[in-house]
Amino acid sequence: MRYCPECGGELHYGSRTKRYVCKSCGLSLTPQELYELREKLRPKFETDEEQHQQERKDYLKWWLSKKK
């Protein structure tokens, strides 16, 4: 079962129109539009390496601020 990215309602697939339609708010999306909207709304996470680099920068900034 698929859920609406706008309101969380149930999406119904119409085989004639080849579109998903939300039963609650009426949002109508093609499968491609649904995929793109979900990708856009998905939170972005840093990779472990990016997170490690940011922690190093934060620590260096903190350490240098104590030297003044």
CHARMM-style PDB file with segment names, atoms N, HN, CA, C and O in Angstrom:
ATOM      1  N   MET     1       0.840  -1.172   0.000  1.00  0.00      PROA
ATOM      2  CA  MET     1       0.000   0.000   0.000  1.00  0.00      PROA
ATOM      3  C   MET     1       0.891   1.243   0.000  1.00  0.00      PROA
ATOM      4  O   MET     1       1.920   1.283   0.676  1.00  0.00      PROA
ATOM      5  N   ARG     2       0.499   2.216  -0.736  1.00  0.00      PROA
ATOM      6  HN  ARG     2      -0.336   2.184  -1.285  1.00  0.00      PROA
ATOM      7  CA  ARG     2       1.238   3.472  -0.823  1.00  0.00      PROA
ATOM      8  C   ARG     2       0.442   4.566  -0.126  1.00  0.00      PROA
ATOM      9  O   ARG     2      -0.788   4.554  -0.078  1.00  0.00      PROA
ATOM     10  N   TYR     3       1.216   5.524   0.420  1.00  0.00      PROA
ATOM     11  HN  TYR     3       2.215   5.534   0.382  1.00  0.00      PROA
ATOM     12  CA  TYR     3       0.601   6.630   1.149  1.00  0.00      PROA
ATOM     13  C   TYR     3       0.963   7.954   0.493  1.00  0.00      PROA
ATOM     14  O   TYR     3       2.035   8.106  -0.093  1.00  0.00      PROA
ATOM     15  N   CYS     4       0.046   8.904   0.607  1.00  0.00      PROA
ATOM     16  HN  CYS     4      -0.824   8.780   1.083  1.00  0.00      PROA
ATOM     17  CA  CYS     4       0.198  10.228   0.011  1.00  0.00      PROA
ATOM     18  C   CYS     4       1.326  10.992   0.708  1.00  0.00      PROA
ATOM     19  O   CYS     4       1.363  11.063   1.936  1.00  0.00      PROA
ATOM     20  N   PRO     5       2.246  11.563  -0.078  1.00  0.00      PROA
ATOM     21  CA  PRO     5       3.321  12.353   0.532  1.00  0.00      PROA
ATOM     22  C   PRO     5       2.829  13.697   1.079  1.00  0.00      PROA
ATOM     23  O   PRO     5       3.534  14.336   1.861  1.00  0.00      PROA
ATOM     24  N   GLU     6       1.654  14.124   0.688  1.00  0.00      PROA
ATOM     25  HN  GLU     6       1.081  13.605   0.053  1.00  0.00      PROA
ATOM     26  CA  GLU     6       1.105  15.404   1.158  1.00  0.00      PROA
ATOM     27  C   GLU     6       0.357  15.263   2.478  1.00  0.00      PROA
ATOM     28  O   GLU     6       0.622  15.998   3.429  1.00  0.00      PROA
ATOM     29  N   CYS     7      -0.595  14.299   2.534  1.00  0.00      PROA
ATOM     30  HN  CYS     7      -0.810  13.702   1.762  1.00  0.00      PROA
ATOM     31  CA  CYS     7      -1.454  14.220   3.716  1.00  0.00      PROA
ATOM     32  C   CYS     7      -1.358  12.892   4.450  1.00  0.00      PROA
ATOM     33  O   CYS     7      -1.885  12.768   5.556  1.00  0.00      PROA
ATOM     34  N   GLY     8      -0.704  11.902   3.869  1.00  0.00      PROA
ATOM     35  HN  GLY     8      -0.276  12.003   2.971  1.00  0.00      PROA
ATOM     36  CA  GLY     8      -0.580  10.596   4.504  1.00  0.00      PROA
ATOM     37  C   GLY     8      -1.741   9.668   4.216  1.00  0.00      PROA
ATOM     38  O   GLY     8      -1.786   8.550   4.729  1.00  0.00      PROA
ATOM     39  N   GLY     9      -2.689  10.125   3.392  1.00  0.00      PROA
ATOM     40  HN  GLY     9      -2.652  11.033   2.975  1.00  0.00      PROA
ATOM     41  CA  GLY     9      -3.839   9.288   3.030  1.00  0.00      PROA
ATOM     42  C   GLY     9      -3.439   8.149   2.106  1.00  0.00      PROA
ATOM     43  O   GLY     9      -2.314   8.098   1.611  1.00  0.00      PROA
ATOM     44  N   GLU    10      -4.365   7.249   1.885  1.00  0.00      PROA
ATOM     45  HN  GLU    10      -5.280   7.291   2.287  1.00  0.00      PROA
ATOM     46  CA  GLU    10      -4.120   6.084   1.040  1.00  0.00      PROA
ATOM     47  C   GLU    10      -4.163   6.476  -0.441  1.00  0.00      PROA
ATOM     48  O   GLU    10      -5.064   7.192  -0.878  1.00  0.00      PROA
ATOM     49  N   LEU    11      -3.183   5.999  -1.199  1.00  0.00      PROA
ATOM     50  HN  LEU    11      -2.451   5.418  -0.845  1.00  0.00      PROA
ATOM     51  CA  LEU    11      -3.153   6.247  -2.638  1.00  0.00      PROA
ATOM     52  C   LEU    11      -3.775   5.071  -3.371  1.00  0.00      PROA
ATOM     53  O   LEU    11      -3.501   3.913  -3.057  1.00  0.00      PROA
ATOM     54  N   HSD    12      -4.607   5.378  -4.343  1.00  0.00      PROA
ATOM     55  HN  HSD    12      -4.829   6.319  -4.597  1.00  0.00      PROA
ATOM     56  CA  HSD    12      -5.242   4.361  -5.180  1.00  0.00      PROA
ATOM     57  C   HSD    12      -4.693   4.503  -6.594  1.00  0.00      PROA
ATOM     58  O   HSD    12      -4.644   5.606  -7.138  1.00  0.00      PROA
ATOM     59  N   TYR    13      -4.275   3.373  -7.194  1.00  0.00      PROA
ATOM     60  HN  TYR    13      -4.315   2.477  -6.752  1.00  0.00      PROA
ATOM     61  CA  TYR    13      -3.725   3.408  -8.550  1.00  0.00      PROA
ATOM     62  C   TYR    13      -4.833   3.139  -9.555  1.00  0.00      PROA
ATOM     63  O   TYR    13      -5.513   2.115  -9.492  1.00  0.00      PROA
ATOM     64  N   GLY    14      -5.007   4.079 -10.487  1.00  0.00      PROA
ATOM     65  HN  GLY    14      -4.455   4.912 -10.538  1.00  0.00      PROA
ATOM     66  CA  GLY    14      -5.983   3.907 -11.560  1.00  0.00      PROA
ATOM     67  C   GLY    14      -5.295   3.348 -12.792  1.00  0.00      PROA
ATOM     68  O   GLY    14      -4.477   4.029 -13.410  1.00  0.00      PROA
ATOM     69  N   SER    15      -5.618   2.112 -13.155  1.00  0.00      PROA
ATOM     70  HN  SER    15      -6.283   1.558 -12.653  1.00  0.00      PROA
ATOM     71  CA  SER    15      -4.939   1.470 -14.287  1.00  0.00      PROA
ATOM     72  C   SER    15      -5.291   2.144 -15.617  1.00  0.00      PROA
ATOM     73  O   SER    15      -4.487   2.116 -16.549  1.00  0.00      PROA
ATOM     74  N   ARG    16      -6.461   2.738 -15.718  1.00  0.00      PROA
ATOM     75  HN  ARG    16      -7.114   2.761 -14.962  1.00  0.00      PROA
ATOM     76  CA  ARG    16      -6.840   3.422 -16.972  1.00  0.00      PROA
ATOM     77  C   ARG    16      -6.061   4.725 -17.138  1.00  0.00      PROA
ATOM     78  O   ARG    16      -5.613   5.054 -18.237  1.00  0.00      PROA
ATOM     79  N   THR    17      -5.903   5.467 -16.031  1.00  0.00      PROA
ATOM     80  HN  THR    17      -6.267   5.200 -15.139  1.00  0.00      PROA
ATOM     81  CA  THR    17      -5.205   6.753 -16.095  1.00  0.00      PROA
ATOM     82  C   THR    17      -3.716   6.611 -15.825  1.00  0.00      PROA
ATOM     83  O   THR    17      -2.934   7.515 -16.119  1.00  0.00      PROA
ATOM     84  N   LYS    18      -3.325   5.460 -15.257  1.00  0.00      PROA
ATOM     85  HN  LYS    18      -3.961   4.725 -15.018  1.00  0.00      PROA
ATOM     86  CA  LYS    18      -1.930   5.189 -14.891  1.00  0.00      PROA
ATOM     87  C   LYS    18      -1.393   6.268 -13.946  1.00  0.00      PROA
ATOM     88  O   LYS    18      -0.273   6.758 -14.092  1.00  0.00      PROA
ATOM     89  N   ARG    19      -2.241   6.616 -12.968  1.00  0.00      PROA
ATOM     90  HN  ARG    19      -3.151   6.218 -12.849  1.00  0.00      PROA
ATOM     91  CA  ARG    19      -1.893   7.631 -11.984  1.00  0.00      PROA
ATOM     92  C   ARG    19      -2.319   7.157 -10.604  1.00  0.00      PROA
ATOM     93  O   ARG    19      -3.273   6.393 -10.458  1.00  0.00      PROA
ATOM     94  N   TYR    20      -1.590   7.628  -9.589  1.00  0.00      PROA
ATOM     95  HN  TYR    20      -0.815   8.249  -9.708  1.00  0.00      PROA
ATOM     96  CA  TYR    20      -1.980   7.415  -8.202  1.00  0.00      PROA
ATOM     97  C   TYR    20      -2.826   8.605  -7.780  1.00  0.00      PROA
ATOM     98  O   TYR    20      -2.474   9.753  -8.052  1.00  0.00      PROA
ATOM     99  N   VAL    21      -3.944   8.330  -7.113  1.00  0.00      PROA
ATOM    100  HN  VAL    21      -4.230   7.397  -6.892  1.00  0.00      PROA
ATOM    101  CA  VAL    21      -4.824   9.385  -6.630  1.00  0.00      PROA
ATOM    102  C   VAL    21      -5.055   9.159  -5.138  1.00  0.00      PROA
ATOM    103  O   VAL    21      -5.391   8.057  -4.705  1.00  0.00      PROA
ATOM    104  N   CYS    22      -4.868  10.217  -4.370  1.00  0.00      PROA
ATOM    105  HN  CYS    22      -4.595  11.112  -4.722  1.00  0.00      PROA
ATOM    106  CA  CYS    22      -5.076  10.140  -2.926  1.00  0.00      PROA
ATOM    107  C   CYS    22      -6.568  10.160  -2.630  1.00  0.00      PROA
ATOM    108  O   CYS    22      -7.304  10.995  -3.156  1.00  0.00      PROA
ATOM    109  N   LYS    23      -7.012   9.228  -1.779  1.00  0.00      PROA
ATOM    110  HN  LYS    23      -6.414   8.549  -1.351  1.00  0.00      PROA
ATOM    111  CA  LYS    23      -8.426   9.159  -1.411  1.00  0.00      PROA
ATOM    112  C   LYS    23      -8.820  10.282  -0.460  1.00  0.00      PROA
ATOM    113  O   LYS    23     -10.003  10.598  -0.334  1.00  0.00      PROA
ATOM    114  N   SER    24      -7.841  10.888   0.212  1.00  0.00      PROA
ATOM    115  HN  SER    24      -6.880  10.631   0.110  1.00  0.00      PROA
ATOM    116  CA  SER    24      -8.147  11.941   1.181  1.00  0.00      PROA
ATOM    117  C   SER    24      -8.121  13.338   0.568  1.00  0.00      PROA
ATOM    118  O   SER    24      -9.096  14.083   0.666  1.00  0.00      PROA
ATOM    119  N   CYS    25      -6.994  13.693  -0.068  1.00  0.00      PROA
ATOM    120  HN  CYS    25      -6.201  13.088  -0.148  1.00  0.00      PROA
ATOM    121  CA  CYS    25      -6.842  15.074  -0.554  1.00  0.00      PROA
ATOM    122  C   CYS    25      -6.999  15.210  -2.063  1.00  0.00      PROA
ATOM    123  O   CYS    25      -7.106  16.327  -2.571  1.00  0.00      PROA
ATOM    124  N   GLY    26      -7.017  14.092  -2.790  1.00  0.00      PROA
ATOM    125  HN  GLY    26      -6.930  13.185  -2.378  1.00  0.00      PROA
ATOM    126  CA  GLY    26      -7.224  14.157  -4.233  1.00  0.00      PROA
ATOM    127  C   GLY    26      -5.965  14.385  -5.051  1.00  0.00      PROA
ATOM    128  O   GLY    26      -6.054  14.564  -6.266  1.00  0.00      PROA
ATOM    129  N   LEU    27      -4.801  14.385  -4.427  1.00  0.00      PROA
ATOM    130  HN  LEU    27      -4.729  14.239  -3.441  1.00  0.00      PROA
ATOM    131  CA  LEU    27      -3.542  14.560  -5.151  1.00  0.00      PROA
ATOM    132  C   LEU    27      -3.411  13.462  -6.198  1.00  0.00      PROA
ATOM    133  O   LEU    27      -3.653  12.291  -5.907  1.00  0.00      PROA
ATOM    134  N   SER    28      -3.030  13.836  -7.408  1.00  0.00      PROA
ATOM    135  HN  SER    28      -2.833  14.787  -7.644  1.00  0.00      PROA
ATOM    136  CA  SER    28      -2.895  12.886  -8.501  1.00  0.00      PROA
ATOM    137  C   SER    28      -1.469  12.939  -9.041  1.00  0.00      PROA
ATOM    138  O   SER    28      -0.977  14.001  -9.422  1.00  0.00      PROA
ATOM    139  N   LEU    29      -0.808  11.775  -9.070  1.00  0.00      PROA
ATOM    140  HN  LEU    29      -1.207  10.912  -8.761  1.00  0.00      PROA
ATOM    141  CA  LEU    29       0.591  11.697  -9.478  1.00  0.00      PROA
ATOM    142  C   LEU    29       0.830  10.484 -10.367  1.00  0.00      PROA
ATOM    143  O   LEU    29       0.214   9.433 -10.192  1.00  0.00      PROA
ATOM    144  N   THR    30       1.733  10.652 -11.322  1.00  0.00      PROA
ATOM    145  HN  THR    30       2.233  11.507 -11.465  1.00  0.00      PROA
ATOM    146  CA  THR    30       2.207   9.499 -12.079  1.00  0.00      PROA
ATOM    147  C   THR    30       3.205   8.758 -11.187  1.00  0.00      PROA
ATOM    148  O   THR    30       3.699   9.330 -10.216  1.00  0.00      PROA
ATOM    149  N   PRO    31       3.510   7.498 -11.500  1.00  0.00      PROA
ATOM    150  CA  PRO    31       4.521   6.803 -10.696  1.00  0.00      PROA
ATOM    151  C   PRO    31       5.856   7.550 -10.647  1.00  0.00      PROA
ATOM    152  O   PRO    31       6.510   7.577  -9.605  1.00  0.00      PROA
ATOM    153  N   GLN    32       6.265   8.157 -11.765  1.00  0.00      PROA
ATOM    154  HN  GLN    32       5.734   8.136 -12.612  1.00  0.00      PROA
ATOM    155  CA  GLN    32       7.526   8.907 -11.792  1.00  0.00      PROA
ATOM    156  C   GLN    32       7.448  10.139 -10.905  1.00  0.00      PROA
ATOM    157  O   GLN    32       8.395  10.433 -10.175  1.00  0.00      PROA
ATOM    158  N   GLU    33       6.333  10.868 -10.956  1.00  0.00      PROA
ATOM    159  HN  GLU    33       5.564  10.629 -11.549  1.00  0.00      PROA
ATOM    160  CA  GLU    33       6.159  12.049 -10.109  1.00  0.00      PROA
ATOM    161  C   GLU    33       6.159  11.666  -8.630  1.00  0.00      PROA
ATOM    162  O   GLU    33       6.719  12.385  -7.802  1.00  0.00      PROA
ATOM    163  N   LEU    34       5.535  10.539  -8.297  1.00  0.00      PROA
ATOM    164  HN  LEU    34       5.081   9.955  -8.969  1.00  0.00      PROA
ATOM    165  CA  LEU    34       5.518  10.062  -6.919  1.00  0.00      PROA
ATOM    166  C   LEU    34       6.933   9.756  -6.446  1.00  0.00      PROA
ATOM    167  O   LEU    34       7.315  10.138  -5.339  1.00  0.00      PROA
ATOM    168  N   TYR    35       7.712   9.071  -7.278  1.00  0.00      PROA
ATOM    169  HN  TYR    35       7.402   8.761  -8.177  1.00  0.00      PROA
ATOM    170  CA  TYR    35       9.097   8.749  -6.933  1.00  0.00      PROA
ATOM    171  C   TYR    35       9.915  10.019  -6.715  1.00  0.00      PROA
ATOM    172  O   TYR    35      10.641  10.132  -5.727  1.00  0.00      PROA
ATOM    173  N   GLU    36       9.796  10.980  -7.642  1.00  0.00      PROA
ATOM    174  HN  GLU    36       9.207  10.888  -8.445  1.00  0.00      PROA
ATOM    175  CA  GLU    36      10.561  12.227  -7.547  1.00  0.00      PROA
ATOM    176  C   GLU    36      10.175  13.033  -6.305  1.00  0.00      PROA
ATOM    177  O   GLU    36      11.040  13.604  -5.641  1.00  0.00      PROA
ATOM    178  N   LEU    37       8.884  13.079  -5.994  1.00  0.00      PROA
ATOM    179  HN  LEU    37       8.181  12.615  -6.533  1.00  0.00      PROA
ATOM    180  CA  LEU    37       8.433  13.825  -4.820  1.00  0.00      PROA
ATOM    181  C   LEU    37       8.941  13.178  -3.545  1.00  0.00      PROA
ATOM    182  O   LEU    37       9.346  13.880  -2.618  1.00  0.00      PROA
ATOM    183  N   ARG    38       8.929  11.853  -3.481  1.00  0.00      PROA
ATOM    184  HN  ARG    38       8.601  11.284  -4.234  1.00  0.00      PROA
ATOM    185  CA  ARG    38       9.439  11.167  -2.294  1.00  0.00      PROA
ATOM    186  C   ARG    38      10.937  11.379  -2.141  1.00  0.00      PROA
ATOM    187  O   ARG    38      11.421  11.550  -1.023  1.00  0.00      PROA
ATOM    188  N   GLU    39      11.677  11.370  -3.237  1.00  0.00      PROA
ATOM    189  HN  GLU    39      11.283  11.231  -4.146  1.00  0.00      PROA
ATOM    190  CA  GLU    39      13.120  11.624  -3.175  1.00  0.00      PROA
ATOM    191  C   GLU    39      13.394  13.040  -2.681  1.00  0.00      PROA
ATOM    192  O   GLU    39      14.321  13.266  -1.903  1.00  0.00      PROA
ATOM    193  N   LYS    40      12.585  13.987  -3.136  1.00  0.00      PROA
ATOM    194  HN  LYS    40      11.832  13.804  -3.768  1.00  0.00      PROA
ATOM    195  CA  LYS    40      12.757  15.384  -2.739  1.00  0.00      PROA
ATOM    196  C   LYS    40      12.465  15.575  -1.246  1.00  0.00      PROA
ATOM    197  O   LYS    40      13.147  16.346  -0.570  1.00  0.00      PROA
ATOM    198  N   LEU    41      11.449  14.870  -0.736  1.00  0.00      PROA
ATOM    199  HN  LEU    41      10.895  14.244  -1.284  1.00  0.00      PROA
ATOM    200  CA  LEU    41      11.044  15.024   0.651  1.00  0.00      PROA
ATOM    201  C   LEU    41      11.875  14.190   1.613  1.00  0.00      PROA
ATOM    202  O   LEU    41      11.847  14.423   2.822  1.00  0.00      PROA
ATOM    203  N   ARG    42      12.619  13.214   1.082  1.00  0.00      PROA
ATOM    204  HN  ARG    42      12.641  13.025   0.100  1.00  0.00      PROA
ATOM    205  CA  ARG    42      13.439  12.349   1.940  1.00  0.00      PROA
ATOM    206  C   ARG    42      14.566  13.160   2.562  1.00  0.00      PROA
ATOM    207  O   ARG    42      15.257  13.904   1.866  1.00  0.00      PROA
ATOM    208  N   PRO    43      14.753  13.019   3.868  1.00  0.00      PROA
ATOM    209  CA  PRO    43      15.838  13.770   4.511  1.00  0.00      PROA
ATOM    210  C   PRO    43      17.201  13.312   3.994  1.00  0.00      PROA
ATOM    211  O   PRO    43      17.424  12.128   3.744  1.00  0.00      PROA
ATOM    212  N   LYS    44      18.084  14.256   3.845  1.00  0.00      PROA
ATOM    213  HN  LYS    44      17.903  15.218   4.049  1.00  0.00      PROA
ATOM    214  CA  LYS    44      19.442  13.957   3.362  1.00  0.00      PROA
ATOM    215  C   LYS    44      20.339  13.668   4.557  1.00  0.00      PROA
ATOM    216  O   LYS    44      20.358  14.422   5.530  1.00  0.00      PROA
ATOM    217  N   PHE    45      21.074  12.582   4.473  1.00  0.00      PROA
ATOM    218  HN  PHE    45      21.059  11.970   3.682  1.00  0.00      PROA
ATOM    219  CA  PHE    45      21.998  12.209   5.532  1.00  0.00      PROA
ATOM    220  C   PHE    45      23.410  12.298   5.008  1.00  0.00      PROA
ATOM    221  O   PHE    45      23.692  11.982   3.852  1.00  0.00      PROA
ATOM    222  N   GLU    46      24.287  12.737   5.886  1.00  0.00      PROA
ATOM    223  HN  GLU    46      24.058  12.994   6.825  1.00  0.00      PROA
ATOM    224  CA  GLU    46      25.698  12.810   5.517  1.00  0.00      PROA
ATOM    225  C   GLU    46      26.282  11.404   5.534  1.00  0.00      PROA
ATOM    226  O   GLU    46      25.834  10.540   6.288  1.00  0.00      PROA
ATOM    227  N   THR    47      27.275  11.195   4.702  1.00  0.00      PROA
ATOM    228  HN  THR    47      27.638  11.898   4.091  1.00  0.00      PROA
ATOM    229  CA  THR    47      27.999   9.931   4.764  1.00  0.00      PROA
ATOM    230  C   THR    47      28.846   9.940   6.028  1.00  0.00      PROA
ATOM    231  O   THR    47      29.033  10.988   6.647  1.00  0.00      PROA
ATOM    232  N   ASP    48      29.352   8.784   6.410  1.00  0.00      PROA
ATOM    233  HN  ASP    48      29.199   7.933   5.907  1.00  0.00      PROA
ATOM    234  CA  ASP    48      30.200   8.709   7.606  1.00  0.00      PROA
ATOM    235  C   ASP    48      31.430   9.592   7.455  1.00  0.00      PROA
ATOM    236  O   ASP    48      31.856  10.240   8.411  1.00  0.00      PROA
ATOM    237  N   GLU    49      32.002   9.618   6.252  1.00  0.00      PROA
ATOM    238  HN  GLU    49      31.656   9.092   5.475  1.00  0.00      PROA
ATOM    239  CA  GLU    49      33.197  10.430   6.015  1.00  0.00      PROA
ATOM    240  C   GLU    49      32.876  11.919   6.146  1.00  0.00      PROA
ATOM    241  O   GLU    49      33.646  12.665   6.752  1.00  0.00      PROA
ATOM    242  N   GLU    50      31.744  12.361   5.584  1.00  0.00      PROA
ATOM    243  HN  GLU    50      31.118  11.756   5.092  1.00  0.00      PROA
ATOM    244  CA  GLU    50      31.356  13.763   5.692  1.00  0.00      PROA
ATOM    245  C   GLU    50      31.091  14.149   7.149  1.00  0.00      PROA
ATOM    246  O   GLU    50      31.468  15.237   7.585  1.00  0.00      PROA
ATOM    247  N   GLN    51      30.448  13.262   7.893  1.00  0.00      PROA
ATOM    248  HN  GLN    51      30.142  12.378   7.539  1.00  0.00      PROA
ATOM    249  CA  GLN    51      30.177  13.528   9.295  1.00  0.00      PROA
ATOM    250  C   GLN    51      31.485  13.600  10.079  1.00  0.00      PROA
ATOM    251  O   GLN    51      31.639  14.459  10.946  1.00  0.00      PROA
ATOM    252  N   HSD    52      32.419  12.713   9.784  1.00  0.00      PROA
ATOM    253  HN  HSD    52      32.294  12.014   9.079  1.00  0.00      PROA
ATOM    254  CA  HSD    52      33.714  12.710  10.459  1.00  0.00      PROA
ATOM    255  C   HSD    52      34.480  14.006  10.167  1.00  0.00      PROA
ATOM    256  O   HSD    52      35.063  14.600  11.074  1.00  0.00      PROA
ATOM    257  N   GLN    53      34.476  14.440   8.909  1.00  0.00      PROA
ATOM    258  HN  GLN    53      34.002  13.957   8.173  1.00  0.00      PROA
ATOM    259  CA  GLN    53      35.158  15.683   8.541  1.00  0.00      PROA
ATOM    260  C   GLN    53      34.547  16.875   9.278  1.00  0.00      PROA
ATOM    261  O   GLN    53      35.271  17.750   9.752  1.00  0.00      PROA
ATOM    262  N   GLN    54      33.208  16.909   9.375  1.00  0.00      PROA
ATOM    263  HN  GLN    54      32.620  16.198   8.990  1.00  0.00      PROA
ATOM    264  CA  GLN    54      32.549  18.020  10.064  1.00  0.00      PROA
ATOM    265  C   GLN    54      32.896  18.018  11.552  1.00  0.00      PROA
ATOM    266  O   GLN    54      33.111  19.078  12.139  1.00  0.00      PROA
ATOM    267  N   GLU    55      32.951  16.840  12.160  1.00  0.00      PROA
ATOM    268  HN  GLU    55      32.777  15.979  11.683  1.00  0.00      PROA
ATOM    269  CA  GLU    55      33.333  16.755  13.570  1.00  0.00      PROA
ATOM    270  C   GLU    55      34.756  17.248  13.777  1.00  0.00      PROA
ATOM    271  O   GLU    55      35.037  17.931  14.762  1.00  0.00      PROA
ATOM    272  N   ARG    56      35.658  16.911  12.860  1.00  0.00      PROA
ATOM    273  HN  ARG    56      35.430  16.356  12.059  1.00  0.00      PROA
ATOM    274  CA  ARG    56      37.039  17.388  12.966  1.00  0.00      PROA
ATOM    275  C   ARG    56      37.100  18.906  12.867  1.00  0.00      PROA
ATOM    276  O   ARG    56      37.817  19.554  13.629  1.00  0.00      PROA
ATOM    277  N   LYS    57      36.346  19.472  11.924  1.00  0.00      PROA
ATOM    278  HN  LYS    57      35.764  18.946  11.304  1.00  0.00      PROA
ATOM    279  CA  LYS    57      36.330  20.930  11.781  1.00  0.00      PROA
ATOM    280  C   LYS    57      35.770  21.601  13.026  1.00  0.00      PROA
ATOM    281  O   LYS    57      36.305  22.607  13.491  1.00  0.00      PROA
ATOM    282  N   ASP    58      34.692  21.041  13.566  1.00  0.00      PROA
ATOM    283  HN  ASP    58      34.257  20.223  13.188  1.00  0.00      PROA
ATOM    284  CA  ASP    58      34.089  21.609  14.776  1.00  0.00      PROA
ATOM    285  C   ASP    58      35.062  21.550  15.951  1.00  0.00      PROA
ATOM    286  O   ASP    58      35.185  22.510  16.712  1.00  0.00      PROA
ATOM    287  N   TYR    59      35.750  20.424  16.095  1.00  0.00      PROA
ATOM    288  HN  TYR    59      35.650  19.644  15.477  1.00  0.00      PROA
ATOM    289  CA  TYR    59      36.709  20.271  17.186  1.00  0.00      PROA
ATOM    290  C   TYR    59      37.867  21.251  17.028  1.00  0.00      PROA
ATOM    291  O   TYR    59      38.279  21.889  17.997  1.00  0.00      PROA
ATOM    292  N   LEU    60      38.391  21.374  15.810  1.00  0.00      PROA
ATOM    293  HN  LEU    60      38.057  20.856  15.023  1.00  0.00      PROA
ATOM    294  CA  LEU    60      39.493  22.295  15.565  1.00  0.00      PROA
ATOM    295  C   LEU    60      39.075  23.732  15.861  1.00  0.00      PROA
ATOM    296  O   LEU    60      39.834  24.496  16.456  1.00  0.00      PROA
ATOM    297  N   LYS    61      37.883  24.090  15.449  1.00  0.00      PROA
ATOM    298  HN  LYS    61      37.266  23.469  14.965  1.00  0.00      PROA
ATOM    299  CA  LYS    61      37.370  25.434  15.730  1.00  0.00      PROA
ATOM    300  C   LYS    61      37.277  25.657  17.243  1.00  0.00      PROA
ATOM    301  O   LYS    61      37.678  26.712  17.734  1.00  0.00      PROA
ATOM    302  N   TRP    62      36.757  24.680  17.983  1.00  0.00      PROA
ATOM    303  HN  TRP    62      36.431  23.822  17.584  1.00  0.00      PROA
ATOM    304  CA  TRP    62      36.652  24.779  19.422  1.00  0.00      PROA
ATOM    305  C   TRP    62      38.049  24.880  20.048  1.00  0.00      PROA
ATOM    306  O   TRP    62      38.283  25.728  20.909  1.00  0.00      PROA
ATOM    307  N   TRP    63      38.963  24.026  19.621  1.00  0.00      PROA
ATOM    308  HN  TRP    63      38.772  23.337  18.921  1.00  0.00      PROA
ATOM    309  CA  TRP    63      40.303  23.989  20.187  1.00  0.00      PROA
ATOM    310  C   TRP    63      41.037  25.303  19.961  1.00  0.00      PROA
ATOM    311  O   TRP    63      41.693  25.812  20.871  1.00  0.00      PROA
ATOM    312  N   LEU    64      40.931  25.859  18.752  1.00  0.00      PROA
ATOM    313  HN  LEU    64      40.399  25.446  18.013  1.00  0.00      PROA
ATOM    314  CA  LEU    64      41.572  27.131  18.455  1.00  0.00      PROA
ATOM    315  C   LEU    64      40.950  28.293  19.234  1.00  0.00      PROA
ATOM    316  O   LEU    64      41.642  29.249  19.583  1.00  0.00      PROA
ATOM    317  N   SER    65      39.665  28.211  19.500  1.00  0.00      PROA
ATOM    318  HN  SER    65      39.103  27.435  19.217  1.00  0.00      PROA
ATOM    319  CA  SER    65      39.024  29.289  20.262  1.00  0.00      PROA
ATOM    320  C   SER    65      39.524  29.320  21.714  1.00  0.00      PROA
ATOM    321  O   SER    65      39.488  30.378  22.343  1.00  0.00      PROA
ATOM    322  N   LYS    66      39.983  28.199  22.256  1.00  0.00      PROA
ATOM    323  HN  LYS    66      40.013  27.340  21.746  1.00  0.00      PROA
ATOM    324  CA  LYS    66      40.505  28.142  23.620  1.00  0.00      PROA
ATOM    325  C   LYS    66      41.917  28.680  23.703  1.00  0.00      PROA
ATOM    326  O   LYS    66      42.385  28.979  24.801  1.00  0.00      PROA
ATOM    327  N   LYS    67      42.619  28.818  22.579  1.00  0.00      PROA
ATOM    328  HN  LYS    67      42.239  28.575  21.687  1.00  0.00      PROA
ATOM    329  CA  LYS    67      44.016  29.268  22.560  1.00  0.00      PROA
ATOM    330  C   LYS    67      44.130  30.791  22.578  1.00  0.00      PROA
ATOM    331  O   LYS    67      45.233  31.316  22.734  1.00  0.00      PROA
ATOM    332  N   LYS    68      43.054  31.491  22.428  1.00  0.00      PROA
ATOM    333  HN  LYS    68      42.158  31.064  22.302  1.00  0.00      PROA
ATOM    334  CA  LYS    68      43.122  32.956  22.370  1.00  0.00      PROA
ATOM    335  C   LYS    68      43.216  33.575  23.725  1.00  0.00      PROA
ATOM    336  OT1 LYS    68      43.280  34.799  23.841  1.00  0.00      PROA
TER     337      LYS     68
END
